[in-house]
Amino acid sequence: MTTDSLPLIWFKSTYSGNGGSCIEVAANVAASRGVVPVRDSKNLNGPILDIPAEAFSSFVTGVKAGDLGAI
């Protein structure tokens, strides 16, 4: 969980659908903590990865631009 007073507010993209291979992010703490917490939407009590906010922003920009290629 977060070490500051802000609770983590989890968000799953509306593009995720019901396929089960989704992640959730808690972008509400990016400004105060400098990270974007990420977790597996199927395992809410599992590990949380803290991705540096700048790296997460670059990742999202790359996805939107189609720069990451097909998986």
N, CA, C and O atoms as a Tripos MOL2 file, in Angstrom:
@<TRIPOS>MOLECULE
protein
  284   283    71     0     0
PROTEIN
NO_CHARGES

@<TRIPOS>ATOM
      1 N           0.8310   -1.1970    0.0000 N.3       1 MET1
      2 CA          0.0000    0.0000    0.0000 C.3       1 MET1
      3 C           0.8670    1.2480    0.0000 C.2       1 MET1
      4 O           2.0920    1.1880    0.1090 O.2       1 MET1
      5 N           0.2210    2.3230   -0.1200 N.am      2 THR2
      6 CA          0.9180    3.6020   -0.1900 C.3       2 THR2
      7 C           1.4710    4.0150    1.1720 C.2       2 THR2
      8 O           0.8770    3.7210    2.2090 O.2       2 THR2
      9 N           2.6090    4.6970    1.1540 N.am      3 THR3
     10 CA          3.2100    5.1530    2.4020 C.3       3 THR3
     11 C           2.7800    6.5630    2.7730 C.2       3 THR3
     12 O           3.0610    7.0200    3.8810 O.2       3 THR3
     13 N           2.1020    7.2610    1.8670 N.am      4 ASP4
     14 CA          1.5900    8.5880    2.2090 C.3       4 ASP4
     15 C           0.1100    8.4760    2.5720 C.2       4 ASP4
     16 O          -0.4190    7.3700    2.6850 O.2       4 ASP4
     17 N          -0.5440    9.5920    2.7530 N.am      5 SER5
     18 CA         -1.9220    9.5540    3.2310 C.3       5 SER5
     19 C          -2.9490    9.2900    2.1240 C.2       5 SER5
     20 O          -4.1300    9.1050    2.4170 O.2       5 SER5
     21 N          -2.5230    9.2710    0.8760 N.am      6 LEU6
     22 CA         -3.4730    9.0350   -0.2040 C.3       6 LEU6
     23 C          -3.7560    7.5460   -0.3830 C.2       6 LEU6
     24 O          -2.8220    6.7460   -0.4510 O.2       6 LEU6
     25 N          -5.0230    7.1660   -0.4590 N.am      7 PRO7
     26 CA         -5.3440    5.7580   -0.7440 C.3       7 PRO7
     27 C          -5.0920    5.4800   -2.2300 C.2       7 PRO7
     28 O          -5.1330    6.3940   -3.0530 O.2       7 PRO7
     29 N          -4.8340    4.2300   -2.5620 N.am      8 LEU8
     30 CA         -4.6740    3.8530   -3.9590 C.3       8 LEU8
     31 C          -6.0580    3.6750   -4.5710 C.2       8 LEU8
     32 O          -6.8570    2.8730   -4.0880 O.2       8 LEU8
     33 N          -6.3380    4.4170   -5.6240 N.am      9 ILE9
     34 CA         -7.6110    4.3170   -6.3400 C.3       9 ILE9
     35 C          -7.3100    3.6070   -7.6490 C.2       9 ILE9
     36 O          -6.7180    4.1830   -8.5620 O.2       9 ILE9
     37 N          -7.7280    2.3460   -7.7290 N.am     10 TRP10
     38 CA         -7.3850    1.4880   -8.8530 C.3      10 TRP10
     39 C          -8.2810    1.7450  -10.0530 C.2      10 TRP10
     40 O          -9.4770    1.9960   -9.9060 O.2      10 TRP10
     41 N          -7.6920    1.6810  -11.2420 N.am     11 PHE11
     42 CA         -8.3830    1.9360  -12.4990 C.3      11 PHE11
     43 C          -7.9900    0.8590  -13.5020 C.2      11 PHE11
     44 O          -6.8100    0.5370  -13.6470 O.2      11 PHE11
     45 N          -8.9810    0.3060  -14.1910 N.am     12 LYS12
     46 CA         -8.7340   -0.6390  -15.2680 C.3      12 LYS12
     47 C          -9.2660   -0.0190  -16.5480 C.2      12 LYS12
     48 O         -10.3760    0.5110  -16.5590 O.2      12 LYS12
     49 N          -8.5050   -0.0740  -17.6140 N.am     13 SER13
     50 CA         -8.9020    0.5170  -18.8820 C.3      13 SER13
     51 C         -10.2300   -0.0470  -19.3650 C.2      13 SER13
     52 O         -10.5120   -1.2320  -19.1870 O.2      13 SER13
     53 N         -11.0350    0.8010  -19.9700 N.am     14 THR14
     54 CA        -12.2880    0.3500  -20.5540 C.3      14 THR14
     55 C         -12.0340   -0.5210  -21.7790 C.2      14 THR14
     56 O         -12.9470   -1.2030  -22.2440 O.2      14 THR14
     57 N         -10.8210   -0.5120  -22.3090 N.am     15 TYR15
     58 CA        -10.4530   -1.3610  -23.4390 C.3      15 TYR15
     59 C         -10.1640   -2.7900  -23.0040 C.2      15 TYR15
     60 O         -10.0130   -3.6680  -23.8540 O.2      15 TYR15
     61 N         -10.0830   -3.0450  -21.7050 N.am     16 SER16
     62 CA         -9.6790   -4.3520  -21.2000 C.3      16 SER16
     63 C         -10.6720   -5.4620  -21.4870 C.2      16 SER16
     64 O         -10.2590   -6.5980  -21.7210 O.2      16 SER16
     65 N         -11.9480   -5.1810  -21.4770 N.am     17 GLY17
     66 CA        -12.9490   -6.2210  -21.7040 C.3      17 GLY17
     67 C         -12.9570   -7.2250  -20.5590 C.2      17 GLY17
     68 O         -12.5430   -6.9110  -19.4430 O.2      17 GLY17
     69 N         -13.4290   -8.4280  -20.8410 N.am     18 ASN18
     70 CA        -13.5310   -9.4590  -19.8090 C.3      18 ASN18
     71 C         -12.6160  -10.6390  -20.0780 C.2      18 ASN18
     72 O         -12.9040  -11.7500  -19.6350 O.2      18 ASN18
     73 N         -11.5140  -10.4240  -20.7970 N.am     19 GLY19
     74 CA        -10.6160  -11.5100  -21.1490 C.3      19 GLY19
     75 C          -9.7900  -12.0460  -20.0010 C.2      19 GLY19
     76 O          -9.2540  -13.1490  -20.0990 O.2      19 GLY19
     77 N          -9.6700  -11.3010  -18.9160 N.am     20 GLY20
     78 CA         -8.9430  -11.7640  -17.7510 C.3      20 GLY20
     79 C          -7.4630  -11.4350  -17.7420 C.2      20 GLY20
     80 O          -6.8010  -11.6520  -16.7270 O.2      20 GLY20
     81 N          -6.9210  -10.9230  -18.8310 N.am     21 SER21
     82 CA         -5.5030  -10.5810  -18.8850 C.3      21 SER21
     83 C          -5.3320   -9.0670  -18.7430 C.2      21 SER21
     84 O          -4.8620   -8.3970  -19.6630 O.2      21 SER21
     85 N          -5.7110   -8.5520  -17.6040 N.am     22 CYS22
     86 CA         -5.7370   -7.1050  -17.4100 C.3      22 CYS22
     87 C          -4.8360   -6.6850  -16.2500 C.2      22 CYS22
     88 O          -4.5110   -7.4700  -15.3600 O.2      22 CYS22
     89 N          -4.4560   -5.4320  -16.3020 N.am     23 ILE23
     90 CA         -3.7780   -4.8240  -15.1640 C.3      23 ILE23
     91 C          -4.6210   -3.6570  -14.6890 C.2      23 ILE23
     92 O          -5.4770   -3.1510  -15.4140 O.2      23 ILE23
     93 N          -4.3670   -3.2410  -13.4700 N.am     24 GLU24
     94 CA         -4.9840   -2.0350  -12.9170 C.3      24 GLU24
     95 C          -3.8640   -1.1020  -12.5060 C.2      24 GLU24
     96 O          -2.7930   -1.5490  -12.0950 O.2      24 GLU24
     97 N          -4.1100    0.1910  -12.6150 N.am     25 VAL25
     98 CA         -3.1350    1.1910  -12.1950 C.3      25 VAL25
     99 C          -3.7840    2.1330  -11.1880 C.2      25 VAL25
    100 O          -4.9990    2.3320  -11.1970 O.2      25 VAL25
    101 N          -2.9630    2.7030  -10.3280 N.am     26 ALA26
    102 CA         -3.4360    3.7050   -9.3640 C.3      26 ALA26
    103 C          -2.6940    5.0020   -9.6600 C.2      26 ALA26
    104 O          -1.7710    5.3870   -8.9410 O.2      26 ALA26
    105 N          -3.1130    5.6650  -10.7290 N.am     27 ALA27
    106 CA         -2.4290    6.8690  -11.1950 C.3      27 ALA27
    107 C          -2.6330    8.0640  -10.2710 C.2      27 ALA27
    108 O          -1.9530    9.0790  -10.4220 O.2      27 ALA27
    109 N          -3.5490    7.9630   -9.3250 N.am     28 ASN28
    110 CA         -3.8390    9.1100   -8.4570 C.3      28 ASN28
    111 C          -2.6770    9.4830   -7.5400 C.2      28 ASN28
    112 O          -2.6900   10.5710   -6.9640 O.2      28 ASN28
    113 N          -1.6850    8.6290   -7.3870 N.am     29 VAL29
    114 CA         -0.5450    8.9470   -6.5110 C.3      29 VAL29
    115 C           0.7110    9.2900   -7.3010 C.2      29 VAL29
    116 O           1.7750    9.4750   -6.7110 O.2      29 VAL29
    117 N           0.6080    9.3800   -8.6330 N.am     30 ALA30
    118 CA          1.7860    9.6460   -9.4630 C.3      30 ALA30
    119 C           2.4610   10.9630   -9.0980 C.2      30 ALA30
    120 O           3.6870   11.0190   -9.0080 O.2      30 ALA30
    121 N           1.6950   12.0050   -8.8910 N.am     31 ALA31
    122 CA          2.2870   13.3090   -8.5840 C.3      31 ALA31
    123 C           2.9360   13.3440   -7.2030 C.2      31 ALA31
    124 O           4.0220   13.9020   -7.0460 O.2      31 ALA31
    125 N           2.2860   12.7560   -6.2040 N.am     32 SER32
    126 CA          2.8140   12.8360   -4.8390 C.3      32 SER32
    127 C           3.9430   11.8440   -4.5690 C.2      32 SER32
    128 O           4.8320   12.1220   -3.7650 O.2      32 SER32
    129 N           3.9120   10.6760   -5.2430 N.am     33 ARG33
    130 CA          4.9160    9.6440   -4.9870 C.3      33 ARG33
    131 C           5.9140    9.4700   -6.1160 C.2      33 ARG33
    132 O           6.9780    8.8840   -5.9160 O.2      33 ARG33
    133 N           5.5810    9.9760   -7.3170 N.am     34 GLY34
    134 CA          6.4790    9.8270   -8.4590 C.3      34 GLY34
    135 C           6.4650    8.4460   -9.0670 C.2      34 GLY34
    136 O           7.3420    8.1080   -9.8620 O.2      34 GLY34
    137 N           5.4730    7.6330   -8.7010 N.am     35 VAL35
    138 CA          5.3370    6.2840   -9.2470 C.3      35 VAL35
    139 C           3.8810    6.0190   -9.6040 C.2      35 VAL35
    140 O           2.9690    6.6780   -9.1050 O.2      35 VAL35
    141 N           3.6860    5.0330  -10.4840 N.am     36 VAL36
    142 CA          2.3500    4.5540  -10.8110 C.3      36 VAL36
    143 C           2.2880    3.0950  -10.3650 C.2      36 VAL36
    144 O           2.8980    2.2350  -10.9990 O.2      36 VAL36
    145 N           1.5620    2.8030   -9.2840 N.am     37 PRO37
    146 CA          1.4040    1.4170   -8.8490 C.3      37 PRO37
    147 C           0.6040    0.6140   -9.8780 C.2      37 PRO37
    148 O          -0.3890    1.1040  -10.4160 O.2      37 PRO37
    149 N           1.0390   -0.6190  -10.1480 N.am     38 VAL38
    150 CA          0.4030   -1.4940  -11.1230 C.3      38 VAL38
    151 C           0.2010   -2.8580  -10.4680 C.2      38 VAL38
    152 O           1.0850   -3.3550   -9.7710 O.2      38 VAL38
    153 N          -0.9750   -3.4660  -10.6970 N.am     39 ARG39
    154 CA         -1.2350   -4.8080  -10.1560 C.3      39 ARG39
    155 C          -2.0310   -5.6320  -11.1670 C.2      39 ARG39
    156 O          -2.6230   -5.0900  -12.1000 O.2      39 ARG39
    157 N          -2.0340   -6.9270  -10.9710 N.am     40 ASP40
    158 CA         -2.8030   -7.8680  -11.7830 C.3      40 ASP40
    159 C          -4.2630   -7.7940  -11.3330 C.2      40 ASP40
    160 O          -4.5500   -7.9530  -10.1460 O.2      40 ASP40
    161 N          -5.1680   -7.5600  -12.2470 N.am     41 SER41
    162 CA         -6.5800   -7.4080  -11.8720 C.3      41 SER41
    163 C          -7.2010   -8.7110  -11.3760 C.2      41 SER41
    164 O          -8.2640   -8.6860  -10.7550 O.2      41 SER41
    165 N          -6.5600   -9.8390  -11.6380 N.am     42 LYS42
    166 CA         -7.0850  -11.1310  -11.1670 C.3      42 LYS42
    167 C          -6.5800  -11.4830   -9.7740 C.2      42 LYS42
    168 O          -7.1060  -12.3980   -9.1410 O.2      42 LYS42
    169 N          -5.5660  -10.7720   -9.2900 N.am     43 ASN43
    170 CA         -4.9500  -11.0780   -8.0050 C.3      43 ASN43
    171 C          -4.8130   -9.7890   -7.2020 C.2      43 ASN43
    172 O          -3.7160   -9.2450   -7.0670 O.2      43 ASN43
    173 N          -5.9250   -9.3090   -6.6760 N.am     44 LEU44
    174 CA         -5.9530   -8.0030   -6.0100 C.3      44 LEU44
    175 C          -5.0880   -7.9430   -4.7610 C.2      44 LEU44
    176 O          -4.6890   -6.8550   -4.3460 O.2      44 LEU44
    177 N          -4.7940   -9.0700   -4.1600 N.am     45 ASN45
    178 CA         -3.9410   -9.0900   -2.9680 C.3      45 ASN45
    179 C          -2.5130   -9.4860   -3.3010 C.2      45 ASN45
    180 O          -1.6980   -9.6890   -2.4010 O.2      45 ASN45
    181 N          -2.2040   -9.5950   -4.5810 N.am     46 GLY46
    182 CA         -0.8590   -9.9670   -5.0120 C.3      46 GLY46
    183 C           0.0810   -8.7780   -4.9830 C.2      46 GLY46
    184 O          -0.2510   -7.7210   -4.4480 O.2      46 GLY46
    185 N           1.2600   -8.9620   -5.5640 N.am     47 PRO47
    186 CA          2.2610   -7.8980   -5.5380 C.3      47 PRO47
    187 C           1.8330   -6.6700   -6.3340 C.2      47 PRO47
    188 O           1.0580   -6.7630   -7.2860 O.2      47 PRO47
    189 N           2.3510   -5.5330   -5.9240 N.am     48 ILE48
    190 CA          2.1300   -4.2640   -6.6100 C.3      48 ILE48
    191 C           3.4890   -3.7720   -7.0820 C.2      48 ILE48
    192 O           4.4370   -3.6790   -6.3020 O.2      48 ILE48
    193 N           3.5700   -3.4590   -8.3670 N.am     49 LEU49
    194 CA          4.7960   -2.9070   -8.9290 C.3      49 LEU49
    195 C           4.6900   -1.3920   -8.9530 C.2      49 LEU49
    196 O           3.6960   -0.8530   -9.4380 O.2      49 LEU49
    197 N           5.6890   -0.7030   -8.4450 N.am     50 ASP50
    198 CA          5.7390    0.7540   -8.5100 C.3      50 ASP50
    199 C           6.6040    1.1450   -9.7050 C.2      50 ASP50
    200 O           7.8290    1.0370   -9.6560 O.2      50 ASP50
    201 N           5.9600    1.6000  -10.7770 N.am     51 ILE51
    202 CA          6.6410    2.0070  -12.0000 C.3      51 ILE51
    203 C           6.8950    3.5120  -11.9170 C.2      51 ILE51
    204 O           5.9710    4.2710  -11.6230 O.2      51 ILE51
    205 N           8.1370    3.9610  -12.1730 N.am     52 PRO52
    206 CA          8.3690    5.4130  -12.1770 C.3      52 PRO52
    207 C           7.3820    6.1080  -13.1180 C.2      52 PRO52
    208 O           7.1490    5.6470  -14.2350 O.2      52 PRO52
    209 N           6.8090    7.2170  -12.6560 N.am     53 ALA53
    210 CA          5.7560    7.9030  -13.4130 C.3      53 ALA53
    211 C           6.2210    8.2880  -14.8120 C.2      53 ALA53
    212 O           5.4490    8.1770  -15.7640 O.2      53 ALA53
    213 N           7.4390    8.7290  -14.9530 N.am     54 GLU54
    214 CA          7.9470    9.1250  -16.2740 C.3      54 GLU54
    215 C           8.0310    7.9130  -17.2100 C.2      54 GLU54
    216 O           7.6950    8.0190  -18.3890 O.2      54 GLU54
    217 N           8.4720    6.7790  -16.6960 N.am     55 ALA55
    218 CA          8.5530    5.5620  -17.5060 C.3      55 ALA55
    219 C           7.1620    5.0860  -17.9050 C.2      55 ALA55
    220 O           6.9620    4.6530  -19.0400 O.2      55 ALA55
    221 N           6.2070    5.1590  -16.9960 N.am     56 PHE56
    222 CA          4.8430    4.7390  -17.3110 C.3      56 PHE56
    223 C           4.2390    5.6460  -18.3780 C.2      56 PHE56
    224 O           3.5540    5.1760  -19.2870 O.2      56 PHE56
    225 N           4.4940    6.9400  -18.2650 N.am     57 SER57
    226 CA          4.0000    7.8950  -19.2560 C.3      57 SER57
    227 C           4.5920    7.5970  -20.6360 C.2      57 SER57
    228 O           3.8830    7.6500  -21.6410 O.2      57 SER57
    229 N           5.8760    7.2870  -20.6840 N.am     58 SER58
    230 CA          6.5140    6.9360  -21.9570 C.3      58 SER58
    231 C           5.9290    5.6570  -22.5310 C.2      58 SER58
    232 O           5.7320    5.5530  -23.7410 O.2      58 SER58
    233 N           5.6480    4.6830  -21.6730 N.am     59 PHE59
    234 CA          5.0340    3.4320  -22.1100 C.3      59 PHE59
    235 C           3.6630    3.6960  -22.7350 C.2      59 PHE59
    236 O           3.3740    3.1960  -23.8230 O.2      59 PHE59
    237 N           2.8230    4.4710  -22.0610 N.am     60 VAL60
    238 CA          1.4770    4.7710  -22.5710 C.3      60 VAL60
    239 C           1.5720    5.5140  -23.8980 C.2      60 VAL60
    240 O           0.8160    5.2270  -24.8260 O.2      60 VAL60
    241 N           2.4930    6.4650  -23.9940 N.am     61 THR61
    242 CA          2.6820    7.2040  -25.2430 C.3      61 THR61
    243 C           3.0730    6.2540  -26.3700 C.2      61 THR61
    244 O           2.5750    6.3770  -27.4890 O.2      61 THR61
    245 N           3.9650    5.3030  -26.0770 N.am     62 GLY62
    246 CA          4.3790    4.3220  -27.0750 C.3      62 GLY62
    247 C           3.2540    3.4070  -27.5080 C.2      62 GLY62
    248 O           3.1460    3.0680  -28.6860 O.2      62 GLY62
    249 N           2.4190    3.0070  -26.5700 N.am     63 VAL63
    250 CA          1.2740    2.1530  -26.9020 C.3      63 VAL63
    251 C           0.3120    2.9130  -27.8120 C.2      63 VAL63
    252 O          -0.1380    2.3840  -28.8280 O.2      63 VAL63
    253 N           0.0030    4.1440  -27.4480 N.am     64 LYS64
    254 CA         -0.9310    4.9420  -28.2530 C.3      64 LYS64
    255 C          -0.4040    5.1830  -29.6470 C.2      64 LYS64
    256 O          -1.1810    5.2280  -30.6010 O.2      64 LYS64
    257 N           0.9110    5.3400  -29.7880 N.am     65 ALA65
    258 CA          1.5210    5.5990  -31.0940 C.3      65 ALA65
    259 C           1.7470    4.3270  -31.9080 C.2      65 ALA65
    260 O           2.0980    4.3980  -33.0860 O.2      65 ALA65
    261 N           1.5470    3.1640  -31.2850 N.am     66 GLY66
    262 CA          1.7640    1.8990  -31.9760 C.3      66 GLY66
    263 C           3.2380    1.5460  -32.1270 C.2      66 GLY66
    264 O           3.5980    0.7470  -32.9910 O.2      66 GLY66
    265 N           4.0920    2.1320  -31.2950 N.am     67 ASP67
    266 CA          5.5400    1.9410  -31.3880 C.3      67 ASP67
    267 C           6.0440    0.6420  -30.7710 C.2      67 ASP67
    268 O           7.2250    0.3210  -30.9090 O.2      67 ASP67
    269 N           5.1910   -0.1070  -30.1000 N.am     68 LEU68
    270 CA          5.6710   -1.2980  -29.3830 C.3      68 LEU68
    271 C           5.5500   -2.5720  -30.1980 C.2      68 LEU68
    272 O           6.0050   -3.6260  -29.7540 O.2      68 LEU68
    273 N           4.9560   -2.5060  -31.3670 N.am     69 GLY69
    274 CA          4.8350   -3.6890  -32.2160 C.3      69 GLY69
    275 C           3.7570   -4.6350  -31.7260 C.2      69 GLY69
    276 O           3.1230   -4.4120  -30.6940 O.2      69 GLY69
    277 N           3.5710   -5.6830  -32.4820 N.am     70 ALA70
    278 CA          2.5590   -6.6910  -32.1520 C.3      70 ALA70
    279 C           3.1210   -7.6990  -31.1600 C.2      70 ALA70
    280 O           4.3100   -8.0170  -31.1690 O.2      70 ALA70
    281 N           2.2460   -8.1830  -30.3200 N.am     71 ILE71
    282 CA          2.6540   -9.1990  -29.3350 C.3      71 ILE71
    283 C           2.0470  -10.5240  -29.7340 C.2      71 ILE71
    284 O           2.2530  -11.5280  -29.0520 O.2      71 ILE71
@<TRIPOS>BOND
     1     1     2 1
     2     2     3 1
     3     3     4 2
     4     3     5 am
     5     5     6 1
     6     6     7 1
     7     7     8 2
     8     7     9 am
     9     9    10 1
    10    10    11 1
    11    11    12 2
    12    11    13 am
    13    13    14 1
    14    14    15 1
    15    15    16 2
    16    15    17 am
    17    17    18 1
    18    18    19 1
    19    19    20 2
    20    19    21 am
    21    21    22 1
    22    22    23 1
    23    23    24 2
    24    23    25 am
    25    25    26 1
    26    26    27 1
    27    27    28 2
    28    27    29 am
    29    29    30 1
    30    30    31 1
    31    31    32 2
    32    31    33 am
    33    33    34 1
    34    34    35 1
    35    35    36 2
    36    35    37 am
    37    37    38 1
    38    38    39 1
    39    39    40 2
    40    39    41 am
    41    41    42 1
    42    42    43 1
    43    43    44 2
    44    43    45 am
    45    45    46 1
    46    46    47 1
    47    47    48 2
    48    47    49 am
    49    49    50 1
    50    50    51 1
    51    51    52 2
    52    51    53 am
    53    53    54 1
    54    54    55 1
    55    55    56 2
    56    55    57 am
    57    57    58 1
    58    58    59 1
    59    59    60 2
    60    59    61 am
    61    61    62 1
    62    62    63 1
    63    63    64 2
    64    63    65 am
    65    65    66 1
    66    66    67 1
    67    67    68 2
    68    67    69 am
    69    69    70 1
    70    70    71 1
    71    71    72 2
    72    71    73 am
    73    73    74 1
    74    74    75 1
    75    75    76 2
    76    75    77 am
    77    77    78 1
    78    78    79 1
    79    79    80 2
    80    79    81 am
    81    81    82 1
    82    82    83 1
    83    83    84 2
    84    83    85 am
    85    85    86 1
    86    86    87 1
    87    87    88 2
    88    87    89 am
    89    89    90 1
    90    90    91 1
    91    91    92 2
    92    91    93 am
    93    93    94 1
    94    94    95 1
    95    95    96 2
    96    95    97 am
    97    97    98 1
    98    98    99 1
    99    99   100 2
   100    99   101 am
   101   101   102 1
   102   102   103 1
   103   103   104 2
   104   103   105 am
   105   105   106 1
   106   106   107 1
   107   107   108 2
   108   107   109 am
   109   109   110 1
   110   110   111 1
   111   111   112 2
   112   111   113 am
   113   113   114 1
   114   114   115 1
   115   115   116 2
   116   115   117 am
   117   117   118 1
   118   118   119 1
   119   119   120 2
   120   119   121 am
   121   121   122 1
   122   122   123 1
   123   123   124 2
   124   123   125 am
   125   125   126 1
   126   126   127 1
   127   127   128 2
   128   127   129 am
   129   129   130 1
   130   130   131 1
   131   131   132 2
   132   131   133 am
   133   133   134 1
   134   134   135 1
   135   135   136 2
   136   135   137 am
   137   137   138 1
   138   138   139 1
   139   139   140 2
   140   139   141 am
   141   141   142 1
   142   142   143 1
   143   143   144 2
   144   143   145 am
   145   145   146 1
   146   146   147 1
   147   147   148 2
   148   147   149 am
   149   149   150 1
   150   150   151 1
   151   151   152 2
   152   151   153 am
   153   153   154 1
   154   154   155 1
   155   155   156 2
   156   155   157 am
   157   157   158 1
   158   158   159 1
   159   159   160 2
   160   159   161 am
   161   161   162 1
   162   162   163 1
   163   163   164 2
   164   163   165 am
   165   165   166 1
   166   166   167 1
   167   167   168 2
   168   167   169 am
   169   169   170 1
   170   170   171 1
   171   171   172 2
   172   171   173 am
   173   173   174 1
   174   174   175 1
   175   175   176 2
   176   175   177 am
   177   177   178 1
   178   178   179 1
   179   179   180 2
   180   179   181 am
   181   181   182 1
   182   182   183 1
   183   183   184 2
   184   183   185 am
   185   185   186 1
   186   186   187 1
   187   187   188 2
   188   187   189 am
   189   189   190 1
   190   190   191 1
   191   191   192 2
   192   191   193 am
   193   193   194 1
   194   194   195 1
   195   195   196 2
   196   195   197 am
   197   197   198 1
   198   198   199 1
   199   199   200 2
   200   199   201 am
   201   201   202 1
   202   202   203 1
   203   203   204 2
   204   203   205 am
   205   205   206 1
   206   206   207 1
   207   207   208 2
   208   207   209 am
   209   209   210 1
   210   210   211 1
   211   211   212 2
   212   211   213 am
   213   213   214 1
   214   214   215 1
   215   215   216 2
   216   215   217 am
   217   217   218 1
   218   218   219 1
   219   219   220 2
   220   219   221 am
   221   221   222 1
   222   222   223 1
   223   223   224 2
   224   223   225 am
   225   225   226 1
   226   226   227 1
   227   227   228 2
   228   227   229 am
   229   229   230 1
   230   230   231 1
   231   231   232 2
   232   231   233 am
   233   233   234 1
   234   234   235 1
   235   235   236 2
   236   235   237 am
   237   237   238 1
   238   238   239 1
   239   239   240 2
   240   239   241 am
   241   241   242 1
   242   242   243 1
   243   243   244 2
   244   243   245 am
   245   245   246 1
   246   246   247 1
   247   247   248 2
   248   247   249 am
   249   249   250 1
   250   250   251 1
   251   251   252 2
   252   251   253 am
   253   253   254 1
   254   254   255 1
   255   255   256 2
   256   255   257 am
   257   257   258 1
   258   258   259 1
   259   259   260 2
   260   259   261 am
   261   261   262 1
   262   262   263 1
   263   263   264 2
   264   263   265 am
   265   265   266 1
   266   266   267 1
   267   267   268 2
   268   267   269 am
   269   269   270 1
   270   270   271 1
   271   271   272 2
   272   271   273 am
   273   273   274 1
   274   274   275 1
   275   275   276 2
   276   275   277 am
   277   277   278 1
   278   278   279 1
   279   279   280 2
   280   279   281 am
   281   281   282 1
   282   282   283 1
   283   283   284 2
@<TRIPOS>SUBSTRUCTURE
     1 MET1         2 RESIDUE 1 A MET
     2 THR2         6 RESIDUE 1 A THR
     3 THR3        10 RESIDUE 1 A THR
     4 ASP4        14 RESIDUE 1 A ASP
     5 SER5        18 RESIDUE 1 A SER
     6 LEU6        22 RESIDUE 1 A LEU
     7 PRO7        26 RESIDUE 1 A PRO
     8 LEU8        30 RESIDUE 1 A LEU
     9 ILE9        34 RESIDUE 1 A ILE
    10 TRP10       38 RESIDUE 1 A TRP
    11 PHE11       42 RESIDUE 1 A PHE
    12 LYS12       46 RESIDUE 1 A LYS
    13 SER13       50 RESIDUE 1 A SER
    14 THR14       54 RESIDUE 1 A THR
    15 TYR15       58 RESIDUE 1 A TYR
    16 SER16       62 RESIDUE 1 A SER
    17 GLY17       66 RESIDUE 1 A GLY
    18 ASN18       70 RESIDUE 1 A ASN
    19 GLY19       74 RESIDUE 1 A GLY
    20 GLY20       78 RESIDUE 1 A GLY
    21 SER21       82 RESIDUE 1 A SER
    22 CYS22       86 RESIDUE 1 A CYS
    23 ILE23       90 RESIDUE 1 A ILE
    24 GLU24       94 RESIDUE 1 A GLU
    25 VAL25       98 RESIDUE 1 A VAL
    26 ALA26      102 RESIDUE 1 A ALA
    27 ALA27      106 RESIDUE 1 A ALA
    28 ASN28      110 RESIDUE 1 A ASN
    29 VAL29      114 RESIDUE 1 A VAL
    30 ALA30      118 RESIDUE 1 A ALA
    31 ALA31      122 RESIDUE 1 A ALA
    32 SER32      126 RESIDUE 1 A SER
    33 ARG33      130 RESIDUE 1 A ARG
    34 GLY34      134 RESIDUE 1 A GLY
    35 VAL35      138 RESIDUE 1 A VAL
    36 VAL36      142 RESIDUE 1 A VAL
    37 PRO37      146 RESIDUE 1 A PRO
    38 VAL38      150 RESIDUE 1 A VAL
    39 ARG39      154 RESIDUE 1 A ARG
    40 ASP40      158 RESIDUE 1 A ASP
    41 SER41      162 RESIDUE 1 A SER
    42 LYS42      166 RESIDUE 1 A LYS
    43 ASN43      170 RESIDUE 1 A ASN
    44 LEU44      174 RESIDUE 1 A LEU
    45 ASN45      178 RESIDUE 1 A ASN
    46 GLY46      182 RESIDUE 1 A GLY
    47 PRO47      186 RESIDUE 1 A PRO
    48 ILE48      190 RESIDUE 1 A ILE
    49 LEU49      194 RESIDUE 1 A LEU
    50 ASP50      198 RESIDUE 1 A ASP
    51 ILE51      202 RESIDUE 1 A ILE
    52 PRO52      206 RESIDUE 1 A PRO
    53 ALA53      210 RESIDUE 1 A ALA
    54 GLU54      214 RESIDUE 1 A GLU
    55 ALA55      218 RESIDUE 1 A ALA
    56 PHE56      222 RESIDUE 1 A PHE
    57 SER57      226 RESIDUE 1 A SER
    58 SER58      230 RESIDUE 1 A SER
    59 PHE59      234 RESIDUE 1 A PHE
    60 VAL60      238 RESIDUE 1 A VAL
    61 THR61      242 RESIDUE 1 A THR
    62 GLY62      246 RESIDUE 1 A GLY
    63 VAL63      250 RESIDUE 1 A VAL
    64 LYS64      254 RESIDUE 1 A LYS
    65 ALA65      258 RESIDUE 1 A ALA
    66 GLY66      262 RESIDUE 1 A GLY
    67 ASP67      266 RESIDUE 1 A ASP
    68 LEU68      270 RESIDUE 1 A LEU
    69 GLY69      274 RESIDUE 1 A GLY
    70 ALA70      278 RESIDUE 1 A ALA
    71 ILE71      282 RESIDUE 1 A ILE
